[in-house]
């Protein structure tokens, strides 16, 4: 690769890694050693959060990553130049051709050459992005690309598929949880004999194996209703027995499995649980408020208001512009985090620099250093204070209920939490 492009890739990767640590501060990487592979690889992940999935996966590996991207992105001379320059290889999907036969011979040839040279190629095998905690059926393209490259090299490449499961605490908001779970790799050489006897069947078998390994590595719910129920019950369990990192992920994953089993084995009991949980969580009172019987967040809200105001005024432009544009562009909601993340990576350092230059012009001595240091701290408090405000609003709603209503909610919570605990036994 051109040394200039290699340097730009390095800068881009450092920026993404830094931004990801800020945007997803509670990130857990499981089986990290599997992401330290060498040699040719197809790096794949589930695809619920558009470009964020690509960045969160590629940024975790040491190898330089190229990307298989849908051909529609290359439709103009400028975007064709841009995405080819930015390490992308175009691939046609049925949605891109209007029902005409796919023409991917050139794309496969480029993939063959790239992988033969020891490259790492990212693929989203679901073929599209939907904002849900559910793995959709995989396309066979990943396996076909891999066998094409490996068979042409007489299986001397050592090519692998490295599956990565991504589980987001929130798809839309900064500050959420993210679990990046590297599953066991799949080696194409292990399927040589089977592929030479039955290419199409082996492609399907490898795709099924990949789907199973991805599903085992992430939170996979049946539908949006089950997902909402799982989130609610897991929050109850978290308030009862706080867990962190991998332990919390394992509990949440097991809970979704138990709920799916309950749905199949006892549909009436599942429907009753769903109905009671829907009424409980629709009240607008947060579970932690019900559990603790209210709290003193009004004191924290008053005490922290001035630091919040300082942070708010200093971040109206650096944070406000990406949020405003994410709404103004009227794009698919799944791109919200992508827009905020990408624009924030530009606006935050830019306005920090401009505001610090302004401070240096008006403040004496080295007070501009104090001001610059205060900016990221005030951004953290801005995020933290918003959580305090949400809890305070919840406590206000709680205090607005009658004594009988509060007792009823406590009893409902006790029943739901008990059911969640029994499900996990």
N, C-alpha and C positions, 0 to 999 in steps of 0.2 A: 504494500500500500504506500501511496505517496506520503512522505514524512510529515508534510503539513496536515494532511487529513488524519494521520495517526495522532498527531499532537492535538488536533481539534477533538478527536474522539476522547482522548485522555481528559481534556478540559470538560467536555460534556459529561463524561462519566463521574468525575469529581463533583460537578455541579448537581447531578442527579442523586448521587449518594448523600451529599450534604442536605439537599432539599428533602429527600425521603426520610432522613432522620428527624427532620423538623415536622414534616407533614404527618408522619406515622411514628411518633415518639415511642410508642409501645409496640415495637416490632420484635418478633421472635423468629429466629432462623433455626429450623430443625434439620439435622443431618447435613450440617454445613460442609462436611468433608466430601460429600458427593458433588458439591459445586466447584471443587478444585480439580476437575478433570483436565487432562491434556489431550490434544489431538482432536480429530474431527468429531463433531457432535451435533445432534438436532436437539436444541433446547426448547421444551414445550411447557405450556402452562394452561390452566383454565383461563377463561376470558370474560369475567363479569364486569370489568371496569375500564374498558377501552384502552387507551394508551398507557394508563397507570400500570396495567398488567405487564406490558412489555418492559417498561422502565423498572418496575419492582423485581422482575425476574432477571433481566440482563445485568442490572447493576450489582447483583449478588455474586456473579461469577467473575473469575479473574481473566478469562479469555476475552478477546475482542469479539463482539457479536454482530453479525449481520442479520437482516430481518426479511422474512418472506411477507410481502404486503400485497393487498388486493390491487389488481391492475387498474381499477378506477382512479386510484391516486396518481397515476402516471398519465392522465388523459390530455394534459396540456404540455406544450414544450417546456414551460418553466418548471412545472411539478415533475415532469419526466427527468429533467436535469437535476432538480433538487433531491428527489428521493433516490435516484441512482447514485448521487454524490454522498447521500447520507446512509450508505450501507444497506440499501434495500434492493430486493429482487422482486419484480412484479410476477404475480400469479393470477390467472383468471379463475373466477368462480362462475357458476351458472347464472348468478344474479348480475354478473358484469357483461354477459353476452346476449341477453334478450332471447334466450332459447337456442341460439346458434351453437354449433360444436365448439368445445373449448380448444384453444390454441396455446398449449403450454410447452411445446417442444423446446422452444428457446429457453424458457424458464428452467426446465429440467436440465438442459445442457449447462446452464450457468450454475445451477446447484451442484451438478456432478463435478464440474471443474473446481468450484469453491471448496467442496468437501474433500475432494482429492488432494487439495493443497493444505488440508489440516484445519479448515475453518469451522467456526461454530455458527449455526444458523438457527434463529428463533422462529418458531411456528406456533400459531394459535390453532390447534386442530379442530376446535369447535366450528371454525369457519365464520364466526361472527361474535358479537358481544351483546349480552343481555345482562342487565343489572339484577342479578339474583344469585343466591347461594345454592346453586344447583348446577351440576355438570350435565351439559347437553350431549347428545350422541356425537361421537367424533367422526370426522371425515377420514378417508383412507389415505389422503395425500401424504401425510408424514411418513407412513410405512413405504409408500410407493417411491417417494424421493430417496429414502434411505437405501432401499434395495436396488434402485437404479444406480446410485453411486457406488455401492459396495460390490455389486455384481460385475460392473465394468472394471473394477480394480482387483477382480478375483479374490474378493473378501480379505484383502491385505490392509485395508484402511484402519480396521479396529473401530469402525463407526458405531456410536451409541445413540440412543434416545435418552435424554435426561429429563424425566417428568418433574414438574414443580407445581405443587398445589398452593394456591393463594386463598386465604380466608380473611376477609375484611370484617372488622367490627362495624365500620360505616363506609358506605360507598361515596358519600357526598361531602363529608366534613373533615376538616383538619383536626389532628389530635387523636385520631382513633387507633384501634388495635389492628395489627396485621400479623398473620402467621404465614411464613414462607417455609414450606415443607418439601424438601427434596426427596422424592421417592427413589426406589431402587432402579438403576438404569437398565435399559434393554439393549442387548448387543446383537447386531444383525448377523454376525458370524454364527451365532447359536442356531440360526434358522436357515442356514445355507441349504442343507439337504432337503428340508421341507419346501423351501422356495423353488428349488430346481425341479421338484416333482409337481408342485401345484402352486404356481405364483399367486393367482387370485385368492385362493383359499388361505395361503400363508399371510398375505397382506391383511385379510380380514382378521385372522387370528392375532397378528401382532397389534392391530388396531384395538381389538377387544382387550388384549393384555394391557396396552397403554391406558385404555379407558379405566380398567379396574385399578391400576396403580395410581392413576390420578385421583380417582374417587376415594381411595383409601387414604389419600394424603390431605384431604380438605373437608370442610363442612359441606355436606351434600344433603339438602332437604328435598322433600317431594314436591312442594309447591309453596307459594307465597304465604298461604294460611298457616301451614306447618312451620314455616320459617319464623313467622311472627310469634307463634306460640312458643317455639324453642327459645327465641331471644328473651321473651318475658320470663319463662321459667328459669332460664339460666341466670338471669339477673337476680331472681329470688335466691337461687343457690349461692350466687356470689356474695349476696348480702348476709347469708347465713354462715357461709364458710368461704372467706376470700381466698382465691388461688391466683397465682401469677403464671405467666409464660406458658410452657408446655403443659403443665398440669391443668390449667384452665381450658386450654384448647382440647385436651383429651376428654375432659368432662363434658364440654359442650358437644363434641363430636359424638360421644357415647349417648348423650341425651337425645340427639336427633335420631340416632339408630333406634333407641327405645321407643320414641314417639311413633316412628314409622311402623315398628312392630305392633304397638298398641292399636294403631289405626287399622292394621290388617286383621289382627286377632280379635279385637273387641271394638268394632266401629261405634257402637252405641256409647260405650264408656269414653271413647275418644271425642265423640261429638259433644257429650256433656262437659268434658274438661275444656274443650274449645269454647263452648258457650260461656261458661263461668269465667274463664280467663279473659274473654273479649269484654265482658261487662266490667271486670275489675280494672283492666288496663285502660279502658275508655274513660275512666273517671277524671283523668288529668292530674291525679295525685300520684307522685312517683312512689315506687315500691319501698324505697329506703325511708321515705317519709312515714308511710304506714307502719313499717317495722319499728321505727324509733319513736313514733308518736309525735312527730314534729321535731323542731330543733331550733338552734339559735343562729340561723344563717342571716337573719336581719342584722345582727350585730356585725357579722363579717361584711355584709353588703354596705353598711354605713362606713365602717372603718376603712374599707378598701376602695371607697368611691374616688377619692382624689388621685391615688395611683392609677386607677382605671381611666379616669378622665385624661391624665397625662398620656397614658398609652394610646387611648382612643384618638386624641388630637394628633399624635405623632404618626399614626398609622392610617389616617383617613385616606391618604393617597396610595401608599405602598400596598396595603391590604385591600382597601376599598375598591380600587380600580379593577383588579382581577375578579372580585365578587360581583361588581356592577356589570362587567362585560359578560360574565358567565350567565347572568340573567338576561342582559340586553340582546345577546346573540340569538336567543330563542332556539338553541340547539337541543339535540337529544340529551335528556337529563344525565345519561351515562357519561357524557363528556364534561360534566360540571367540575369534577376533581381535576381532570386533565387540564382544563382551561385555567383554573385557579392555580394549579401547581406550576404550569409552564409560564404563565404571565407573572406569577409571584416570584419566580426565579429571576425575572428581569426587573420588575418594579421595586422589590424590596432592596436589593443592593444599590440600585440606581438612586432611589429616594433617600436611603441611608447616607449615601455619598453626598447628595445635594444638600440635605438637611445639616449634615456635619460641616460642610463647607460654609453654610450660612451661620451656623453656631460659632465656627472659628473666627468669622468676620466680626461678630458682636460680643463674644465672651472673652474675658481677659485670660492671658496665660494659656495654660493647658486644660482649661475647663472643657474644651471641645472633646477631649478624650473621655472625660466623665460623661458628657452628653452621649457620645457614641456608644459607650459601654451600657448606658441606660436603655438604649433602644431595644435590643433583643430581650432584656429583662422585662421591660414594660410590655413587649409583645406577649411574653409568657404570661404575665399577670392579666392581660386583656383576655386571653383564652381562659385562664383560670377563673376570672371574675364572672365570665359568662356562665360557667358551670354553677357558681355560687348563686347567681340571679335565678337560674332555672330551679334550683333547690328552694330558694326563698319563695318563688311563685307557687311551687308545689305546697309549701307549708302554709301559705295564705289560703289556698283552696282547702287544705285540710282543716284549718281553723274555721273556715266558713261552713263546714258541715255540722249537722246536729250531733249530739252525743250518740244517738241511736245509729246514725249513719256511719259514724266512725267505728263503733263497735262491730257493725255488720261488715265493714271493710276489713277490719282486723281478723274477724272470724273467717272470711273468705280467703284472706291471705294465708291464714294458718292451714286451711284445707288444701289450697293449691301448693303451698310449699311442702306440705306433708306428702301429697301425691308425687311431686317432683323427687323428693327423697326416696320414696318407695320405688319409683321407676328406676332409680340408680342403684338400688340394692341388688 
